[in-house]
Structure formats: structure tokens, C-alpha cells
Amino acid sequence: MSRHVLIVDDDALMRRSLAFSLEQAGYRVSTAESAEDAIALAKRDRPDLALLDIGLPGMDGLEALKSFRMIADFPIIFVSARRRELDQVLGLELGGDDYITKPFDTDVLLARIKAVLRRSGRGGDQPPETPLAVGDLLIDPAAHTVTLAGRPVELTPREFGLLHALALDAGRVVSVDDLLARVWGAEYAGESQAVYVHIRWLREKLEDDPDSPRRIVTVRGVGYRLQHLD
């Protein structure tokens, strides 16, 4: 079944251009010119992914993301002409899954969409994966859920992908470069800071003391290891 992509942009030409390219690539597309319209649309017909402009009139994209997260946990890629680092960091911290600035190459955007859908488990071309237990931590890729000692843990799709990658090699060191390739994609090669930031956020949600982690351990100069704790 075709994946459903919601395009949210106040530029009519941009909406039409993106919609055409995505439909040509086999996606089902809905469009909205404001955050308010997009939220109403998402409630009626939940998308598999949203392309969300930051600089929207009225409610901006960062505020819209918070509303989307109350509807469902579908991945979101910010699309914006803003290049300020603050917007990018804030957007990803709030739960955005990727960020691309205008102008952009359509093939690059399509690759980003495919990678985000794959990481979120919505790519439609992979069989369901079985749950992984690492001590009292349970990761279920099919349901996209995490529990710690039986308690649910809310993670963003990128945080979930990072934890899942570590869990697949639990007890072994996974390099930063490997995590970047597996969770972010080859186009992020060299952007180690993305891993460092998301590891910190994971520790804040999973560790008793994030400043002295026992579950996600740093192996200096190499990468990270997910430990079995009971």
C-alpha cells in the first residue's frame, strides 16, 4: 500500500511541486497551507510522514509538531528556508526526525523520506521484527514501543532507532560511524554531534543518573555499548 505523506507549506507552488514529485514516486499525498488545516486533516486521515514548513502563518511548524505528537507518532521532516542552527536543534529536540533547507534537490528529499520511513518502521518493505529484551529493557520494533522495568518510555522515532541499533548489538561496542550510517543514513557521515546529542537524550530517559550512565556506556574513541541491567 502507498505511504501517505502530508505536505504542510503556505507556498502554493511549493505544495504543488512537492505533491507532483511525491506522487510520481508512488506516494499518496495530502496538502495543507496552514498548521491548523494540517492538524484537522491528520486527525481524519493519519499520514505515515509529514513534511512540515517551520515558517507557517499563525501557528508555526514547531508549535504544530507538538499538536501532531498528540495525534499520533508519525515521523516529521522539517522543510524550511531558515538555516539558523537554533531552529534545527530545537526542531529535532521537540521530536522532528529530519531537517532539510530550501532550496533542495528533489532526489535528496526523496532519499530522506525513504530513510525516515524505514527507520520508523513504516517503509512497507521489511518484515516485522521481533522484540528485543536487554535486561529489564524491552524494545518492540513492530509496535514501536519501549518499556523499562514494565513502564512505558516515550521516545522520538530517532531515539527509538538509535536504541534499537544498540540493542541489536547489546553487550558489544557500536561505533559512532556505524550508528550514523544505520540510524541517520550515509548522507550524515561525519556528523557525530547528532549521535552525541541523541545519546544524551536517551540517557535522560533510561538512566537513573544520566551523568553516570550504567546502561548506555561510552567506550572512548570508539562508540557506545548497551549493557544488560536487571
Secondary structure, DSSP 8 states (H G I E B T S, - for coil): ---EEEEE-S-HHHHHHHHHHHHHTT-EEEEESSHHHHHHHHHHS--SEEEEESS-SSS-HHHHHHHHHHH----EEEEES---HHHHHHHHHTT--EEEESS--HHHHHHHHHHHHHHTT-SSSS-----EEETTEEEETTTTEEEETTEE----HHHHHHHHHHHHTTTSEEEHHHHIIIII-GGGTT-HHHHHHHHHHHHHHH-SSTTS-SSEEEETTTEEEE----
